[in-house]
């Protein structure tokens, strides 16, 4: 691999208004660029964005229990 310029294809887009950000321990769902995502705020106050469905069940993660660096599937309780 040669060193040099690289063009990033990443594009940052707004997911939810800041006023809709949940309190620590909460999560909300959103559709961003056509993708279903979960925006979660851990109990430690850190903000996470991840795919909106729990594999392999497809349960919405926004309904799960948010902890410190974890979110539990609402249906089965798996992390």
C-alpha positions as CSV (number, residue, x, y, z in Angstrom):
1,X,0.0,0.0,0.0
2,X,1.4,3.4,-0.9
3,X,1.3,6.4,1.3
4,X,-0.6,9.4,-0.1
5,X,-3.9,11.1,-0.2
6,X,-6.9,9.1,0.5
7,X,-10.4,10.2,-0.1
8,X,-12.9,9.3,2.6
9,X,-16.3,8.3,1.5
10,X,-17.7,8.7,5.0
11,X,-20.4,11.3,5.4
12,X,-21.7,12.6,8.7
13,X,-25.4,13.2,8.8
14,X,-27.8,14.4,11.5
15,X,-29.7,11.5,13.1
16,X,-32.0,13.2,15.6
17,X,-32.3,16.7,17.1
18,X,-30.1,17.2,20.1
19,X,-33.3,17.9,22.1
20,X,-34.4,14.3,21.3
21,X,-31.3,12.7,22.8
22,X,-32.3,10.4,25.6
23,X,-31.2,10.7,29.1
24,X,-28.4,8.3,30.3
25,X,-29.8,4.8,30.3
26,X,-32.1,5.5,27.4
27,X,-32.3,4.8,23.7
28,X,-34.2,6.0,20.7
29,X,-34.6,4.7,17.1
30,X,-34.1,6.7,13.9
31,X,-33.7,6.2,10.2
32,X,-30.5,7.7,8.9
33,X,-29.6,7.6,5.2
34,X,-32.2,4.8,4.8
35,X,-30.7,2.7,7.7
36,X,-32.5,1.8,10.9
37,X,-30.3,2.9,13.8
38,X,-30.4,3.0,17.6
39,X,-29.0,6.1,19.4
40,X,-28.2,5.1,23.0
41,X,-26.8,7.0,25.9
42,X,-25.0,4.7,28.3
43,X,-25.4,5.1,32.1
44,X,-22.0,6.7,32.0
45,X,-23.3,9.4,29.7
46,X,-21.4,8.2,26.5
47,X,-23.4,8.3,23.3
48,X,-23.5,5.4,20.9
49,X,-25.0,4.8,17.5
50,X,-25.5,1.2,16.3
51,X,-27.7,-0.9,14.1
52,X,-31.3,-0.6,15.1
53,X,-32.1,-4.4,15.3
54,X,-30.8,-7.1,17.6
55,X,-29.3,-10.0,15.7
56,X,-30.7,-12.6,15.0
57,X,-34.1,-11.8,16.4
58,X,-34.6,-8.4,14.8
59,X,-36.0,-7.0,18.0
60,X,-35.7,-3.1,18.1
61,X,-32.7,-2.2,20.3
62,X,-34.3,1.1,21.2
63,X,-36.6,-1.0,23.5
64,X,-33.6,-2.7,25.2
65,X,-32.1,-1.9,28.6
66,X,-29.1,0.4,28.2
67,X,-26.2,0.0,30.7
68,X,-22.6,1.1,30.8
69,X,-21.2,0.1,27.3
70,X,-24.0,-2.5,26.9
71,X,-27.6,-2.7,25.6
72,X,-29.7,-5.8,26.3
73,X,-32.2,-7.2,23.8
74,X,-35.6,-6.4,25.1
75,X,-37.0,-9.8,24.1
76,X,-34.2,-12.1,25.4
77,X,-32.0,-10.0,27.6
78,X,-28.9,-10.8,25.7
79,X,-26.1,-8.2,25.3
